[in-house]
Amino acid sequence: MGRMRHPARGPAIARALVAGLAIATAVVSAQAPSTGARLVAVDGDHRDGTARFRIDAPGARDVRVMVDTMSAGEAKPMTRDADGLWTGTLGPLVPDYYAVAFITDGVFRTAGYVHVTGPTPEAWDPRPVPHGTVHEHWYDSRTLGLLRAVRVYTPPGYEGGDATYPVLYLLHGSGGTEASWEQDGLANVILDNLIASGAAKPMVVVMPFGHTEPSPRAGVMPSFAGRDTAAFTRELVDEIMPMVETAYRIRRTPDARAIAGFSMGGNQARLIGLGRMDLFHWIGTFSGTVGVRAREVTPEAIEDVYGPVLADAEATNATLRLLWFAVGSEETRLVEQHRVLRRVLDDHQIRHVFVTETGGHTWHVWRRNLRDFVTRLF
């Protein structure tokens, strides 16, 4: 078995300062690198969705605060008191986790996350429910000749029982890692909560590294440019799946296997899932790019890639339990690509589900996509 890690109590950003935040009052502490600016606290008034920020920067002339749904130009100016303590308020914000940044005299600094809660708990809000465990496995990839890692979520009660479970292979986007769905997507928190409420069935979730490069903590920082889908598919099918199916009590039937991902991982999930319907009967994409060999996503290009799936609609519909696509309402290019994809699927009478979530190409959309997708599985 791999190294066991305790369930996350909140998210993290690998290249940002991590904030520890409570439900009623969130406190962040971080030291700015040059001017001595120090983030003192974030006080969240969760009745109205606002967050009040305080930063100690007596030498600064201008301090602004923003979250990841804002552009730098929308960063809100903060007010300085006589002691050099700057304060500012953002909101109202939709309940969620937001990456926070400060701009101090023109210098941009990330400062972790702020957690905004509302009157009704969200799926990603930590709750006092039974928790699963995230395991970390390192392996030498024969396919790629590289040291790689995969993370595996096991549901609450797994260690103390002997039941077998269905499995979801959950893929990240470009620039992400095998840790992205845990650290930024809060996948384990979402699964814990949905399983506890009965909204999702207990399942194992496997989170591999989707770039065909060494894992980030293997000693050489990857470029995140490796996107060999064919090689990644071989590694997933020939190495990762046998490894986790040997190490964990996972059901080995296609009806008990799902594959999903966001952005780059969404394209991988669609290509792998539809290309190997003998292995996967549940397929989901969240803001998944529609990768085709042509430069433009046209009906002809889609038919060229997915010809076997489209050729026999009766067989495809009888095999797949769920073909689920989601995009953010502000993702204009992806919305148009999916419009073409859906038209082709409709023309060939392939059953599918398409949903639009308010927002752009962000974790705010993908956390909600995961919440809605897993409740449909198995």
C-alpha positions in Angstrom: 0.0 0.0 0.0 1.1 3.6 -0.5 1.8 6.2 2.0 -1.4 7.3 3.8 -2.3 10.9 4.2 -4.9 12.3 6.5 -8.0 13.9 5.0 -7.5 17.5 4.0 -9.2 20.0 6.3 -8.9 22.7 3.6 -7.4 23.4 0.2 -3.8 24.2 -0.8 -2.1 25.8 -3.8 1.3 24.2 -4.5 2.8 27.5 -5.6 1.0 29.8 -3.2 1.0 30.5 0.5 -1.5 28.2 2.2 -4.2 29.7 4.3 -5.9 28.0 7.2 -9.4 29.2 7.5 -12.3 28.4 9.9 -16.0 28.6 9.2 -16.8 31.8 11.1 -13.4 33.7 11.2 -10.6 32.9 8.8 -7.0 33.9 9.7 -4.2 33.9 7.1 -0.6 34.6 7.9 2.0 35.2 5.2 5.2 37.3 5.0 5.7 39.3 1.8 9.1 39.0 0.3 10.4 42.6 -0.1 8.5 45.5 1.5 7.7 43.9 4.8 4.0 43.7 4.0 2.3 41.1 6.2 -1.2 39.8 5.8 -2.7 39.9 9.3 -6.2 38.4 9.0 -9.3 37.7 6.9 -12.5 38.1 8.8 -15.4 36.4 6.9 -18.9 37.7 7.6 -20.7 34.6 6.1 -24.1 36.0 6.7 -23.7 38.3 3.7 -20.8 36.7 1.8 -18.2 39.4 2.5 -14.6 39.0 3.6 -12.6 41.8 5.4 -8.9 41.7 4.8 -6.2 43.3 6.9 -2.5 43.7 5.9 0.3 45.3 7.8 2.3 47.3 5.4 3.4 50.6 6.9 5.9 51.4 4.1 3.5 50.8 1.3 1.8 53.6 -0.7 -0.9 51.5 -2.4 -2.4 48.2 -1.4 -5.2 46.4 -3.3 -6.9 43.0 -2.7 -8.5 40.6 -5.1 -9.8 37.0 -5.4 -9.6 34.7 -8.4 -12.9 35.7 -9.9 -11.5 39.3 -10.4 -9.0 40.7 -12.8 -6.0 42.7 -11.5 -7.7 45.8 -12.8 -10.6 45.0 -10.5 -8.5 44.7 -7.4 -10.1 46.8 -4.6 -8.0 49.6 -3.0 -7.5 49.1 0.7 -7.5 51.9 3.3 -4.5 52.7 5.5 -4.7 53.8 9.2 -2.1 55.7 11.2 -0.3 52.6 12.2 0.2 51.4 8.6 -2.6 48.7 8.8 -4.5 48.4 5.6 -8.1 47.2 5.5 -10.5 46.3 2.7 -13.7 44.3 2.1 -14.7 42.2 -0.8 -18.2 40.8 -1.6 -20.8 39.7 -1.5 -19.2 36.5 -2.8 -20.9 33.3 -3.8 -20.1 30.6 -1.1 -16.9 28.9 -2.2 -13.1 28.8 -1.7 -11.3 31.8 -3.4 -7.6 32.2 -4.1 -6.6 35.5 -2.6 -3.9 37.9 -3.9 -2.6 41.4 -2.8 -1.0 44.0 -5.0 1.3 46.1 -2.9 2.8 49.0 -4.8 2.3 47.2 -8.0 3.8 43.9 -6.8 1.5 40.9 -7.0 1.5 38.4 -4.2 -0.6 35.3 -3.7 -1.9 34.7 -0.2 -3.7 31.4 0.0 -7.5 30.9 0.1 -10.4 32.5 1.8 -13.4 30.3 2.5 -16.8 31.9 2.2 -19.7 29.9 3.5 -23.4 30.5 3.3 -26.5 29.6 5.2 -26.6 26.2 3.5 -23.4 24.0 3.6 -21.8 23.3 0.2 -20.4 19.9 -0.8 -16.8 21.2 -0.3 -17.4 22.7 3.1 -15.6 20.5 5.8 -18.1 18.8 8.0 -18.0 16.5 11.0 -18.7 13.3 8.9 -16.7 10.1 8.5 -13.6 10.8 6.4 -11.9 8.8 3.8 -8.1 8.6 3.2 -5.9 9.8 0.4 -3.0 7.5 -0.3 0.1 8.3 -2.4 1.8 5.7 -4.6 5.1 6.1 -6.3 6.0 3.8 -9.2 8.5 3.6 -12.0 6.6 4.0 -15.2 7.7 1.4 -17.8 5.7 3.2 -20.5 7.5 6.6 -19.9 10.7 5.5 -18.2 10.0 8.0 -15.4 9.3 8.1 -11.7 5.7 9.0 -11.3 3.0 9.2 -8.6 -0.7 8.6 -8.3 -3.1 9.5 -5.5 -5.9 7.2 -4.4 -8.9 8.2 -2.3 -10.5 5.4 -0.3 -14.0 6.0 1.2 -14.8 6.1 4.9 -14.7 2.7 6.5 -12.5 1.2 3.7 -9.7 0.2 6.0 -11.9 -1.6 8.5 -14.0 -3.7 6.0 -13.7 -6.1 3.2 -16.2 -4.7 0.7 -15.2 -4.0 -2.9 -15.9 -0.7 -4.5 -16.5 0.9 -7.9 -13.7 3.3 -9.1 -13.5 6.7 -10.6 -10.3 7.7 -12.5 -10.2 11.5 -12.1 -7.9 13.5 -14.3 -6.5 17.1 -13.9 -6.0 19.9 -16.3 -2.9 21.4 -18.0 -0.3 22.5 -15.5 -1.9 20.5 -12.8 -0.6 17.4 -10.9 -1.8 14.2 -9.3 -2.5 16.4 -6.2 -4.7 19.0 -7.9 -8.0 17.4 -7.3 -7.3 16.9 -3.6 -5.6 20.3 -3.0 -7.6 22.6 -5.1 -10.7 20.6 -6.1 -11.3 19.2 -2.6 -12.4 16.0 -4.1 -11.9 14.0 -0.9 -14.0 16.5 1.1 -16.7 16.5 -1.6 -16.8 12.7 -1.6 -16.8 12.4 2.2 -19.8 14.8 2.4 -21.8 13.2 -0.5 -21.2 9.7 0.8 -22.2 10.7 4.3 -25.5 12.2 3.0 -26.3 9.2 0.8 -26.1 11.4 -2.3 -23.1 9.4 -3.7 -22.2 5.8 -3.5 -18.9 4.9 -1.7 -16.2 4.7 -4.3 -12.4 4.6 -4.8 -11.0 7.6 -6.7 -7.7 7.3 -8.6 -5.9 10.6 -9.4 -2.9 10.1 -11.7 -0.4 12.7 -13.1 -1.7 13.5 -16.6 1.4 15.1 -18.1 3.8 12.6 -19.6 6.7 13.8 -17.5 8.2 13.0 -14.0 5.9 13.8 -11.1 6.7 17.2 -9.7 8.2 15.8 -6.5 10.4 13.3 -8.3 13.4 15.6 -8.2 13.1 17.3 -11.6 10.4 19.9 -12.0 8.3 19.0 -15.1 7.7 21.6 -17.8 4.0 20.6 -17.9 4.3 20.5 -21.7 4.1 16.7 -22.1 0.7 15.9 -23.5 1.2 12.5 -25.2 -2.4 11.2 -24.8 -1.5 7.9 -26.5 1.4 7.3 -24.0 -0.7 8.4 -21.1 -3.5 6.0 -22.1 -1.1 3.1 -22.3 0.3 4.0 -18.9 -3.2 4.3 -17.4 -4.5 1.0 -18.9 -1.3 -1.1 -18.7 0.3 0.1 -15.5 -1.9 2.3 -13.2 -5.1 0.3 -13.5 -3.5 -3.1 -12.7 -1.5 -1.5 -9.9 -4.4 0.0 -8.1 -6.7 -3.0 -8.8 -4.1 -5.2 -7.1 -3.5 -2.8 -4.1 -7.2 -1.9 -3.5 -10.5 -3.7 -3.3 -11.7 -2.4 -6.7 -14.4 -4.0 -8.8 -12.9 -5.0 -12.2 -15.9 -4.6 -14.4 -16.6 -1.8 -16.9 -19.9 -1.1 -15.2 -17.9 -0.3 -12.0 -15.4 2.0 -13.8 -15.8 5.7 -14.5 -13.4 8.2 -16.0 -13.7 12.0 -15.8 -11.5 15.1 -15.8 -11.4 18.8 -16.4 -9.8 20.8 -19.3 -6.9 18.8 -20.6 -8.1 15.9 -18.4 -11.6 16.2 -19.8 -10.2 15.7 -23.3 -8.2 12.7 -22.1 -11.2 11.2 -20.3 -13.4 11.6 -23.4 -10.8 10.1 -25.7 -9.8 7.2 -23.4 -13.4 6.5 -22.3 -14.9 6.4 -25.8 -11.9 4.6 -27.1 -12.1 1.9 -24.5 -15.8 1.4 -23.8 -14.8 -2.2 -23.0 -13.2 -0.7 -19.8 -15.3 2.4 -18.9 -19.1 2.7 -19.0 -19.2 6.1 -17.2 -17.6 9.1 -18.9 -17.6 12.8 -17.7 -15.8 15.9 -18.9 -15.7 19.3 -17.1 -14.7 22.1 -19.4 -13.0 19.4 -21.5 -11.2 20.7 -24.6 -12.6 19.0 -27.7 -9.3 17.7 -29.1 -9.5 16.7 -32.8 -6.7 16.4 -35.4 -8.1 19.3 -37.4 -7.3 22.9 -36.3 -11.0 23.7 -36.2 -13.7 21.6 -34.3 -16.1 20.7 -37.1 -18.6 17.9 -37.4 -16.3 16.2 -39.9 -13.3 16.4 -37.5 -15.4 14.9 -34.6 -16.7 12.1 -36.8 -13.1 11.3 -37.9 -12.0 10.9 -34.3 -15.1 9.2 -32.9 -16.2 7.2 -35.9 -16.5 3.8 -34.3 -18.6 5.2 -31.4 -20.9 7.0 -33.8 -21.2 4.2 -36.4 -23.3 2.0 -34.1 -25.5 4.1 -31.9 -27.5 1.1 -30.7 -24.3 -0.6 -29.4 -22.9 2.6 -27.9 -26.1 3.5 -26.1 -26.4 -0.1 -24.8 -22.8 0.0 -23.5 -22.5 3.4 -21.9 -24.3 4.1 -18.6 -23.5 7.8 -18.7 -21.9 10.2 -21.2 -21.8 13.6 -19.3 -20.4 16.9 -20.5 -20.2 20.2 -18.6 -18.8 23.7 -19.4 -18.8 27.1 -17.8 -21.2 29.6 -19.1 -18.4 32.1 -19.7 -16.2 29.6 -21.7 -17.2 30.9 -25.0 -14.9 28.8 -27.1 -15.7 25.6 -25.3 -19.4 26.3 -25.4 -19.2 26.5 -29.2 -17.0 23.4 -29.4 -19.5 21.5 -27.4 -22.4 22.8 -29.5 -20.7 21.1 -32.5 -20.0 17.9 -30.5 -23.6 17.7 -29.3 -25.0 18.3 -32.8 -22.9 15.3 -34.0 -24.0 13.1 -31.1 -27.7 14.1 -31.7 -27.4 13.4 -35.4 -26.1 9.9 -34.6 -28.6 9.5 -31.8 -26.0 9.0 -29.1 -27.5 9.6 -25.7 -25.6 12.1 -23.6 -26.1 14.8 -20.9 -24.9 18.4 -21.3 -25.0 21.0 -18.5 -23.8 24.5 -18.2 -22.5 25.8 -14.9 -22.3 29.6 -14.2 -18.7 30.7 -14.4 -15.5 30.4 -16.4 -12.5 28.0 -16.7 -12.0 27.8 -12.9 -12.2 25.5 -9.9 -15.5 27.2 -8.9 -17.0 25.4 -11.9 -15.1 22.1 -11.6 -15.9 21.6 -7.9 -19.6 21.9 -8.8 -19.2 19.6 -11.8 -17.6 16.9 -9.6 -20.4 17.3 -7.0 -23.1 16.8 -9.7 -21.3 14.0 -11.7 -20.5 11.7 -8.8 -24.1 11.6 -7.6 -25.0 10.0 -10.9 -22.4 7.2 -10.8 -22.8 3.5 -10.2 
